[in-house]
Amino acid sequence: MRVANLYKTQTKPSLSFEFFPPRDENAEEGFYTVLDELSTLNPDYMSMTFGAGGSTREGSYQAVKKMIEEKKLPTVAYLAGFGLAPHEITEILDRYKDLGVETIFIIRGDEPRNSDFKPHPESFKYASDILKFVSGKYDFDLGCAGYPEGHINAPSLEKDIEYLKLKQDNGAQYVIAQYFYDNEFFYSYIDRCRAAGITIPIIPGIMPIYTVKLTKMLCKLCGSTIPADLQARLDAFPEKPDPNEVAALGVDVAFEQCLDLLTHGVDGLHFYTMDRSPSVTKIIQKLREKGSLT
């Protein structure tokens, strides 16, 4: 699955889903059930993440292998290169190449929480460095991450956009944007990126509200703003809310958000599924019933 080619030839907005590998054998059955359920929505591709410092390296590989060889799904493999030696990156990519993977999504990734982890002295400092290394050695289509509100560690949004331009210059062919709950952040980001000479497709990331606790935790971790009106709706839930009511709010909010994005002509929608299927399924069904997504 060559994602860059998809965005060059598409005649309609793309649909893609992101997963993380099951934590252990006990979680595998539930994971592949979710994968099967969401595959019935006919996404253009599915992405499999890669843990910090290669912490899920083997689990990610096995999940990608099963998705491609057994389930015949269009699959994109992640590479989070923080702390990895060049030869380790080469070994990982050689295995993915042998599987038939054609697109790699490259991020720097976070430092592992394991205090014993020591970055290799020859590891790459930035995602742009990893992109340059990979693009010089392989024929993969390459994706990268963008941050409509700025990366949490970036000194400014303007500087972060400079980094994104460097990613493009070093081989990135498309961008998946970090999720946001106010579309104005995304529209402004697109304008700034285009003004900075970034021409590759930028796909909005969608994170439905699954639980109140998870939403607040992830927004704090990722630096995504919860708009005041949405915060008020979340705060209106009791301390132990009905999970179905929270999920229903999440579906409604994401549906309206996606509807507005599609009206503004985005190239696609990329859903962070958190390895769950009900909410994403309902959102996609509503968009298709509305005729906004095919």
Order of alpha helices (4+ residues) and beta strands (2+ residues): alpha-beta-alpha-beta-alpha-beta-alpha-beta-alpha-beta-alpha-beta-alpha-beta-beta-alpha-alpha-alpha-beta-alpha
